Amino acid sequence: MKWLMVGLIVGSTVLADLLQSFEMKRHGEVEVRDLHPTRVGGMLAGLARRGLLILAVFFMAISFFAFMKLLSVADLSFAVPVTAASVVIETILARLVLKEQVSLMRWAGALCVAAGVALLAV
């Protein structure tokens, strides 16, 4: 049961982060003038009409509630580190799907996280 929850958390977190990154890159940079109190409502309304962003929020909610369930069947000392596996998958997908440049240090960090998750699985 706990590994099913871990898979659900990692999968939904990765999907949420990937969709959010893709949609925010499509939207473009938010400028300081957009944060003026008279413009914030319009900016938020525009973001709320973006389907992939709404889907990202949905996957974030799934991840949150699955994490709450995981905490009911596993220790916190297991749950938090093992769900970091999403970092490894997100690093790979950032390079392959989003075409981002990933530095050698980030690859090394992802490898360290993968090793830590593998140790938890033993």
Biotite code that builds the C-alpha atoms (Angstrom):
import biotite.structure as struc

atoms = struc.array([
    struc.Atom([0.000, 0.000, 0.000], chain_id="A", res_id=1, res_name="MET", atom_name="CA", element="C"),
    struc.Atom([2.732, 2.454, 0.893], chain_id="A", res_id=2, res_name="LYS", atom_name="CA", element="C"),
    struc.Atom([4.612, 1.918, -2.390], chain_id="A", res_id=3, res_name="TRP", atom_name="CA", element="C"),
    struc.Atom([1.377, 2.463, -4.297], chain_id="A", res_id=4, res_name="LEU", atom_name="CA", element="C"),
    struc.Atom([0.990, 5.791, -2.487], chain_id="A", res_id=5, res_name="MET", atom_name="CA", element="C"),
    struc.Atom([4.625, 6.679, -3.226], chain_id="A", res_id=6, res_name="VAL", atom_name="CA", element="C"),
    struc.Atom([4.046, 5.983, -6.920], chain_id="A", res_id=7, res_name="GLY", atom_name="CA", element="C"),
    struc.Atom([0.887, 8.077, -6.921], chain_id="A", res_id=8, res_name="LEU", atom_name="CA", element="C"),
    struc.Atom([2.628, 10.955, -5.144], chain_id="A", res_id=9, res_name="ILE", atom_name="CA", element="C"),
    struc.Atom([5.681, 10.915, -7.375], chain_id="A", res_id=10, res_name="VAL", atom_name="CA", element="C"),
    struc.Atom([3.651, 10.527, -10.572], chain_id="A", res_id=11, res_name="GLY", atom_name="CA", element="C"),
    struc.Atom([1.169, 13.276, -9.755], chain_id="A", res_id=12, res_name="SER", atom_name="CA", element="C"),
    struc.Atom([3.908, 15.622, -8.516], chain_id="A", res_id=13, res_name="THR", atom_name="CA", element="C"),
    struc.Atom([5.910, 15.135, -11.704], chain_id="A", res_id=14, res_name="VAL", atom_name="CA", element="C"),
    struc.Atom([2.847, 15.696, -13.892], chain_id="A", res_id=15, res_name="LEU", atom_name="CA", element="C"),
    struc.Atom([1.833, 18.789, -11.921], chain_id="A", res_id=16, res_name="ALA", atom_name="CA", element="C"),
    struc.Atom([5.299, 20.342, -12.068], chain_id="A", res_id=17, res_name="ASP", atom_name="CA", element="C"),
    struc.Atom([5.741, 19.541, -15.745], chain_id="A", res_id=18, res_name="LEU", atom_name="CA", element="C"),
    struc.Atom([2.352, 21.007, -16.700], chain_id="A", res_id=19, res_name="LEU", atom_name="CA", element="C"),
    struc.Atom([2.898, 24.055, -14.521], chain_id="A", res_id=20, res_name="GLN", atom_name="CA", element="C"),
    struc.Atom([6.329, 24.733, -16.005], chain_id="A", res_id=21, res_name="SER", atom_name="CA", element="C"),
    struc.Atom([5.076, 24.268, -19.557], chain_id="A", res_id=22, res_name="PHE", atom_name="CA", element="C"),
    struc.Atom([2.092, 26.559, -19.025], chain_id="A", res_id=23, res_name="GLU", atom_name="CA", element="C"),
    struc.Atom([4.052, 29.277, -17.254], chain_id="A", res_id=24, res_name="MET", atom_name="CA", element="C"),
    struc.Atom([6.647, 29.287, -20.033], chain_id="A", res_id=25, res_name="LYS", atom_name="CA", element="C"),
    struc.Atom([3.786, 29.675, -22.509], chain_id="A", res_id=26, res_name="ARG", atom_name="CA", element="C"),
    struc.Atom([2.332, 32.528, -20.467], chain_id="A", res_id=27, res_name="HIS", atom_name="CA", element="C"),
    struc.Atom([5.631, 34.379, -20.268], chain_id="A", res_id=28, res_name="GLY", atom_name="CA", element="C"),
    struc.Atom([7.211, 36.442, -17.579], chain_id="A", res_id=29, res_name="GLU", atom_name="CA", element="C"),
    struc.Atom([5.050, 38.256, -15.070], chain_id="A", res_id=30, res_name="VAL", atom_name="CA", element="C"),
    struc.Atom([6.139, 41.881, -14.937], chain_id="A", res_id=31, res_name="GLU", atom_name="CA", element="C"),
    struc.Atom([6.118, 44.120, -11.873], chain_id="A", res_id=32, res_name="VAL", atom_name="CA", element="C"),
    struc.Atom([3.349, 46.269, -13.346], chain_id="A", res_id=33, res_name="ARG", atom_name="CA", element="C"),
    struc.Atom([1.157, 43.114, -13.518], chain_id="A", res_id=34, res_name="ASP", atom_name="CA", element="C"),
    struc.Atom([1.338, 42.901, -9.730], chain_id="A", res_id=35, res_name="LEU", atom_name="CA", element="C"),
    struc.Atom([-0.380, 46.256, -9.226], chain_id="A", res_id=36, res_name="HIS", atom_name="CA", element="C"),
    struc.Atom([-3.560, 45.706, -7.173], chain_id="A", res_id=37, res_name="PRO", atom_name="CA", element="C"),
    struc.Atom([-5.770, 46.803, -10.063], chain_id="A", res_id=38, res_name="THR", atom_name="CA", element="C"),
    struc.Atom([-4.213, 44.257, -12.448], chain_id="A", res_id=39, res_name="ARG", atom_name="CA", element="C"),
    struc.Atom([-3.787, 41.187, -10.237], chain_id="A", res_id=40, res_name="VAL", atom_name="CA", element="C"),
    struc.Atom([-7.405, 40.076, -10.684], chain_id="A", res_id=41, res_name="GLY", atom_name="CA", element="C"),
    struc.Atom([-7.133, 40.165, -14.464], chain_id="A", res_id=42, res_name="GLY", atom_name="CA", element="C"),
    struc.Atom([-3.840, 38.283, -14.407], chain_id="A", res_id=43, res_name="MET", atom_name="CA", element="C"),
    struc.Atom([-5.279, 35.582, -12.127], chain_id="A", res_id=44, res_name="LEU", atom_name="CA", element="C"),
    struc.Atom([-8.410, 35.335, -14.278], chain_id="A", res_id=45, res_name="ALA", atom_name="CA", element="C"),
    struc.Atom([-6.226, 34.831, -17.348], chain_id="A", res_id=46, res_name="GLY", atom_name="CA", element="C"),
    struc.Atom([-4.238, 32.101, -15.628], chain_id="A", res_id=47, res_name="LEU", atom_name="CA", element="C"),
    struc.Atom([-7.450, 30.414, -14.444], chain_id="A", res_id=48, res_name="ALA", atom_name="CA", element="C"),
    struc.Atom([-8.520, 30.009, -18.084], chain_id="A", res_id=49, res_name="ARG", atom_name="CA", element="C"),
    struc.Atom([-5.426, 27.993, -18.922], chain_id="A", res_id=50, res_name="ARG", atom_name="CA", element="C"),
    struc.Atom([-6.486, 24.354, -18.987], chain_id="A", res_id=51, res_name="GLY", atom_name="CA", element="C"),
    struc.Atom([-3.071, 22.828, -18.389], chain_id="A", res_id=52, res_name="LEU", atom_name="CA", element="C"),
    struc.Atom([-2.558, 25.031, -15.337], chain_id="A", res_id=53, res_name="LEU", atom_name="CA", element="C"),
    struc.Atom([-5.897, 23.902, -13.911], chain_id="A", res_id=54, res_name="ILE", atom_name="CA", element="C"),
    struc.Atom([-4.852, 20.307, -14.575], chain_id="A", res_id=55, res_name="LEU", atom_name="CA", element="C"),
    struc.Atom([-1.542, 20.972, -12.768], chain_id="A", res_id=56, res_name="ALA", atom_name="CA", element="C"),
    struc.Atom([-3.439, 22.194, -9.698], chain_id="A", res_id=57, res_name="VAL", atom_name="CA", element="C"),
    struc.Atom([-5.589, 19.051, -9.844], chain_id="A", res_id=58, res_name="PHE", atom_name="CA", element="C"),
    struc.Atom([-2.488, 16.834, -9.849], chain_id="A", res_id=59, res_name="PHE", atom_name="CA", element="C"),
    struc.Atom([-1.005, 18.847, -6.972], chain_id="A", res_id=60, res_name="MET", atom_name="CA", element="C"),
    struc.Atom([-4.149, 18.135, -4.958], chain_id="A", res_id=61, res_name="ALA", atom_name="CA", element="C"),
    struc.Atom([-3.874, 14.420, -5.739], chain_id="A", res_id=62, res_name="ILE", atom_name="CA", element="C"),
    struc.Atom([-0.257, 14.477, -4.598], chain_id="A", res_id=63, res_name="SER", atom_name="CA", element="C"),
    struc.Atom([-1.166, 16.261, -1.359], chain_id="A", res_id=64, res_name="PHE", atom_name="CA", element="C"),
    struc.Atom([-3.966, 13.883, -0.404], chain_id="A", res_id=65, res_name="PHE", atom_name="CA", element="C"),
    struc.Atom([-1.918, 10.820, -1.362], chain_id="A", res_id=66, res_name="ALA", atom_name="CA", element="C"),
    struc.Atom([0.873, 12.158, 0.856], chain_id="A", res_id=67, res_name="PHE", atom_name="CA", element="C"),
    struc.Atom([-1.581, 12.501, 3.739], chain_id="A", res_id=68, res_name="MET", atom_name="CA", element="C"),
    struc.Atom([-2.616, 8.873, 3.175], chain_id="A", res_id=69, res_name="LYS", atom_name="CA", element="C"),
    struc.Atom([1.022, 7.773, 3.023], chain_id="A", res_id=70, res_name="LEU", atom_name="CA", element="C"),
    struc.Atom([1.645, 9.432, 6.379], chain_id="A", res_id=71, res_name="LEU", atom_name="CA", element="C"),
    struc.Atom([-1.143, 7.330, 7.862], chain_id="A", res_id=72, res_name="SER", atom_name="CA", element="C"),
    struc.Atom([0.581, 4.070, 6.841], chain_id="A", res_id=73, res_name="VAL", atom_name="CA", element="C"),
    struc.Atom([4.300, 4.992, 6.936], chain_id="A", res_id=74, res_name="ALA", atom_name="CA", element="C"),
    struc.Atom([6.696, 6.973, 9.099], chain_id="A", res_id=75, res_name="ASP", atom_name="CA", element="C"),
    struc.Atom([7.573, 10.541, 8.198], chain_id="A", res_id=76, res_name="LEU", atom_name="CA", element="C"),
    struc.Atom([11.246, 9.508, 8.071], chain_id="A", res_id=77, res_name="SER", atom_name="CA", element="C"),
    struc.Atom([10.302, 7.226, 5.154], chain_id="A", res_id=78, res_name="PHE", atom_name="CA", element="C"),
    struc.Atom([7.622, 9.322, 3.427], chain_id="A", res_id=79, res_name="ALA", atom_name="CA", element="C"),
    struc.Atom([9.492, 12.570, 2.921], chain_id="A", res_id=80, res_name="VAL", atom_name="CA", element="C"),
    struc.Atom([12.778, 11.194, 1.549], chain_id="A", res_id=81, res_name="PRO", atom_name="CA", element="C"),
    struc.Atom([11.200, 8.570, -0.717], chain_id="A", res_id=82, res_name="VAL", atom_name="CA", element="C"),
    struc.Atom([8.878, 11.065, -2.392], chain_id="A", res_id=83, res_name="THR", atom_name="CA", element="C"),
    struc.Atom([11.989, 13.006, -3.414], chain_id="A", res_id=84, res_name="ALA", atom_name="CA", element="C"),
    struc.Atom([12.195, 10.509, -6.281], chain_id="A", res_id=85, res_name="ALA", atom_name="CA", element="C"),
    struc.Atom([10.153, 13.076, -8.180], chain_id="A", res_id=86, res_name="SER", atom_name="CA", element="C"),
    struc.Atom([13.314, 15.211, -8.367], chain_id="A", res_id=87, res_name="VAL", atom_name="CA", element="C"),
    struc.Atom([15.055, 12.513, -10.398], chain_id="A", res_id=88, res_name="VAL", atom_name="CA", element="C"),
    struc.Atom([12.190, 12.084, -12.845], chain_id="A", res_id=89, res_name="ILE", atom_name="CA", element="C"),
    struc.Atom([11.655, 15.844, -13.140], chain_id="A", res_id=90, res_name="GLU", atom_name="CA", element="C"),
    struc.Atom([15.328, 16.391, -13.934], chain_id="A", res_id=91, res_name="THR", atom_name="CA", element="C"),
    struc.Atom([15.171, 13.838, -16.745], chain_id="A", res_id=92, res_name="ILE", atom_name="CA", element="C"),
    struc.Atom([11.913, 15.246, -18.118], chain_id="A", res_id=93, res_name="LEU", atom_name="CA", element="C"),
    struc.Atom([13.173, 18.830, -17.864], chain_id="A", res_id=94, res_name="ALA", atom_name="CA", element="C"),
    struc.Atom([15.932, 17.848, -20.249], chain_id="A", res_id=95, res_name="ARG", atom_name="CA", element="C"),
    struc.Atom([13.920, 15.611, -22.566], chain_id="A", res_id=96, res_name="LEU", atom_name="CA", element="C"),
    struc.Atom([10.480, 17.242, -22.668], chain_id="A", res_id=97, res_name="VAL", atom_name="CA", element="C"),
    struc.Atom([11.077, 20.897, -21.773], chain_id="A", res_id=98, res_name="LEU", atom_name="CA", element="C"),
    struc.Atom([14.473, 21.010, -23.542], chain_id="A", res_id=99, res_name="LYS", atom_name="CA", element="C"),
    struc.Atom([16.088, 22.729, -20.561], chain_id="A", res_id=100, res_name="GLU", atom_name="CA", element="C"),
    struc.Atom([19.825, 22.787, -20.020], chain_id="A", res_id=101, res_name="GLN", atom_name="CA", element="C"),
    struc.Atom([20.623, 20.697, -16.942], chain_id="A", res_id=102, res_name="VAL", atom_name="CA", element="C"),
    struc.Atom([24.018, 21.312, -15.389], chain_id="A", res_id=103, res_name="SER", atom_name="CA", element="C"),
    struc.Atom([26.375, 18.564, -14.318], chain_id="A", res_id=104, res_name="LEU", atom_name="CA", element="C"),
    struc.Atom([25.810, 19.541, -10.672], chain_id="A", res_id=105, res_name="MET", atom_name="CA", element="C"),
    struc.Atom([22.047, 19.020, -11.043], chain_id="A", res_id=106, res_name="ARG", atom_name="CA", element="C"),
    struc.Atom([22.601, 15.617, -12.649], chain_id="A", res_id=107, res_name="TRP", atom_name="CA", element="C"),
    struc.Atom([24.895, 14.728, -9.742], chain_id="A", res_id=108, res_name="ALA", atom_name="CA", element="C"),
    struc.Atom([22.250, 15.892, -7.272], chain_id="A", res_id=109, res_name="GLY", atom_name="CA", element="C"),
    struc.Atom([19.572, 13.824, -8.995], chain_id="A", res_id=110, res_name="ALA", atom_name="CA", element="C"),
    struc.Atom([21.881, 10.811, -8.898], chain_id="A", res_id=111, res_name="LEU", atom_name="CA", element="C"),
    struc.Atom([22.429, 11.304, -5.144], chain_id="A", res_id=112, res_name="CYS", atom_name="CA", element="C"),
    struc.Atom([18.657, 11.506, -4.595], chain_id="A", res_id=113, res_name="VAL", atom_name="CA", element="C"),
    struc.Atom([18.170, 8.325, -6.647], chain_id="A", res_id=114, res_name="ALA", atom_name="CA", element="C"),
    struc.Atom([20.773, 6.545, -4.529], chain_id="A", res_id=115, res_name="ALA", atom_name="CA", element="C"),
    struc.Atom([19.053, 7.713, -1.350], chain_id="A", res_id=116, res_name="GLY", atom_name="CA", element="C"),
    struc.Atom([15.654, 6.490, -2.537], chain_id="A", res_id=117, res_name="VAL", atom_name="CA", element="C"),
    struc.Atom([17.212, 3.157, -3.525], chain_id="A", res_id=118, res_name="ALA", atom_name="CA", element="C"),
    struc.Atom([18.633, 2.811, 0.001], chain_id="A", res_id=119, res_name="LEU", atom_name="CA", element="C"),
    struc.Atom([15.192, 3.476, 1.468], chain_id="A", res_id=120, res_name="LEU", atom_name="CA", element="C"),
    struc.Atom([13.713, 0.778, -0.743], chain_id="A", res_id=121, res_name="ALA", atom_name="CA", element="C"),
    struc.Atom([16.062, -1.874, 0.626], chain_id="A", res_id=122, res_name="VAL", atom_name="CA", element="C"),
])
